């Protein structure tokens, strides 16, 4: 699990965006680069922690959030353990920002 935000900054009140990714395929670029996640983190600001979770490294975590069979990539927005929103596909900052404004 690649943590884009520092783990020491994660607090229970934090809103977390889990970016669930399929295992990398040899010879292909990752579905979402660390640089792209950092840009997303910068746009969303300190109120949201962006976590990249790779199915190859953390299959149980990915299955627990994506169901079986997993539809990856996917995004899940969680606040205090409660799922606020989910989307199949890669994250779009505008959609996440709109969802955060709603509640």
C-alpha positions in Angstrom: 0.0 0.0 0.0 1.6 3.2 -1.1 0.8 6.0 1.3 0.9 9.4 -0.5 0.4 11.2 2.8 2.6 10.6 5.7 1.2 7.8 7.9 1.9 10.0 11.0 -0.6 12.5 9.7 -3.5 10.0 9.5 -6.0 10.6 12.3 -9.3 8.9 12.9 -11.2 12.0 11.8 -9.5 12.0 8.4 -11.3 11.4 5.2 -9.4 8.8 3.2 -9.6 8.2 -0.5 -8.6 4.6 -1.2 -7.4 4.1 -4.8 -7.7 0.3 -5.4 -5.5 -0.9 -8.2 -5.1 -4.2 -10.0 -1.7 -6.0 -9.9 0.8 -4.4 -12.3 1.3 -6.4 -15.5 4.9 -6.9 -16.6 5.8 -4.5 -19.3 3.0 -2.1 -18.7 3.0 1.2 -16.8 1.1 1.2 -13.5 -2.5 2.2 -13.7 -1.8 5.3 -11.7 1.6 6.7 -10.9 2.7 8.0 -7.5 3.2 11.4 -9.2 -0.5 11.5 -10.3 -1.6 10.5 -6.8 0.5 13.3 -5.3 -1.1 15.8 -7.7 -4.5 14.5 -6.6 -3.5 14.8 -2.9 -2.3 18.4 -3.5 -5.6 19.3 -5.2 -7.7 17.7 -2.5 -5.7 19.3 0.3 -4.9 18.1 3.9 -8.5 17.1 4.7 -8.3 14.0 2.5 -5.6 11.4 2.6 -5.0 9.6 -0.6 -3.9 5.9 -0.3 -2.9 3.7 -3.2 -3.7 0.1 -2.5 -2.3 -2.5 -4.9 -4.2 -5.8 -5.2 -0.9 -7.8 -5.5 0.4 -6.4 -2.2 -2.9 -6.2 -0.3 -5.5 -8.6 -1.8 -7.6 -8.8 1.3 -7.9 -5.1 1.7 -8.8 -4.7 -2.0 -11.4 -7.5 -1.9 -12.9 -6.1 1.3 -13.6 -2.7 -0.4 -14.2 -3.8 -4.0 -16.2 -7.0 -3.7 -15.6 -10.2 -5.6 -14.9 -10.3 -8.4 -13.1 -7.0 -8.0 -13.8 -4.3 -10.6 -10.4 -2.5 -10.7 -9.3 0.2 -10.7 -11.8 1.7 -8.2 -11.9 4.5 -5.7 -13.6 4.5 -2.2 -14.0 7.6 -0.1 -14.2 6.8 3.6 -14.7 9.1 6.6 -14.4 7.6 10.2 -14.9 4.1 8.8 -18.1 5.0 6.9 -18.1 4.7 3.1 -19.2 8.0 1.6 -18.8 7.2 -2.1 -17.3 4.8 -4.5 -16.5 4.8 -8.2 -15.2 2.3 -10.7 -12.3 3.7 -12.6 -9.5 6.1 -11.7 -10.2 9.1 -9.4 -11.2 12.5 -10.8 -10.6 15.3 -8.3 -13.6 17.3 -9.4 -16.0 14.5 -8.6 -14.4 13.8 -5.2 -14.4 17.6 -4.4 -18.2 17.7 -5.2 -18.9 14.7 -3.1 -17.0 16.2 -0.1 -19.0 19.4 -0.4 -22.2 17.3 -0.2 -21.4 15.9 3.1 
